[in-house]
Amino acid sequence: MAKKSMINREHKRTLLAKRFASKRAALKNVAANQELPMEEREAARMNLQKLPRDSSPVRGRNRCRLTGRPHGYYRKFGLSRNELRRL
């Protein structure tokens, strides 16, 4: 069983990613738009960097639904290899 603190930290990251998803997407669109002036795109990049680090969905980690184990995770089942074998 994974430590509760790690499971809670992962849950916090998921909530932050959901909360900032629209703001992050809007800033990324502005930063990637080649038709806008360079200053405006640079400002969007700076605002993107000011967002909380854990609000990025890339920082999330797949964990077993039963034990919270981060390694040996099967996406299809949402379980770790140990729990999949046990069940």
Buried (B, 14 or more C-beta within 10 A) or exposed (E): EBEEEBBEEBEEBBEBBEEBEEEBEEBEEBBEEEEBEEEEBEBBBEBBEEBEEBBBBEBEEBBBEBBBBBEEBEEEEBBBBBBBEEE
